[in-house]
Amino acid sequence: MPSVPLPQGIDKVAVPPVPPTVPGVLQRLEAIQATFREEPLANAPQPADIKAAISDLKESGRDGVVCFNHLYRVITADINEKILQGRFFHDNDFLTQFDVIFADRYLEAIRRYANPAKYGPAPACWRILFEYREHRDIHPMQFAICGIACHVMFDLPIAVVQVCKNMRRSLDDDTHEDFQKVNTIFHEKIPELRRHYEDQSEREFDRSIVKRIANRACDSIVVLSRDLAWQHAKGLWQVWDPPDNDELTWNTDDLDNRTSYIARGVLWDPLYALAAKTILSASAFYPRRPRHSGLALEEC
């Protein structure tokens, strides 16, 4: 699959949020959205249809990364409102630190894909979204859900363990309660976001049994991703210390590969992706041990 470049200079835009706050995250996401709006229209179908193609990309957000970035901005803005209210989450300081580190996992994937020579290769799951971002047969909502699968199933367990370790707290009931409350925000926003990506004919089709099944599959992928992420976080916790050890690296690479199956399925067949996620969940209790053909880990 040929590499599809991101807008030039985006690695300088997708930097860690400054200040390290949820509003700082929103500023980064808005800057990324603006960078894509300024991008030359590389995927116009025909020069004669350039006006329609520009409208499709810039107004409807047809670009795959734009689709996910829009969804992420909406949900992050809602989380920020809940933090400011001061009553929704159990620990607002934890949510703030988590949101910043979680967001930088996505920003780092962009930096790595845009400039691998400087930052190293991007995760395999994120490369699927980036490399298919201009494909005209993929619906915007599929792009958005693909980004969710990458960010939640792969990035989230790493981020939640990192924040808990930094704050010297455990994966306790309070942490899990706040973790689950973000599910509530996803449930509230997904129908609204789906309508953002649909035209009138698609909204009418949305009432059909086929579309309802596909929509339910996408919704279930979001929920299952978060459920699996918590299980993965508990597993990674066991092999986290010291950071960057071989067993932790192997488990995160394995999680990246597993997430890639889901991301690819979301783009081409949401029902397949749901089935694959259900099957993978049966063996998703980490940590898993690398197989080295009889060699001990320290011998490799």
Buried (B, 14 or more C-beta within 10 A) or exposed (E): EEEBEBBEEBBEBBBBBEEBBBBBBBBBBEBBBEBBBEBEBEBBEEEEEEEEBEEBBBEBBBBBBBBBBBBBBBBBBBBBEBBEEEEBBBBBEBBBBBBBBBBBBBBBBBBBBBBEEEBEEBBBBBBBBBBBBBBEEBBBBBBBBBBBBBBBBBBBBBBBBBBBBEBEEEBEEBBBEBBEBBEEBBEEBBEEBBEBBBEEEBEEBBEEEEBEEBBEBBBBBBBBBBBBBBBBBBBBBEBBEEEEEEBBEBBBEBBBEBBBBBBBBBBBBBBBBBEBBEEBEEEBEBBBEBEEEEEEEEEE
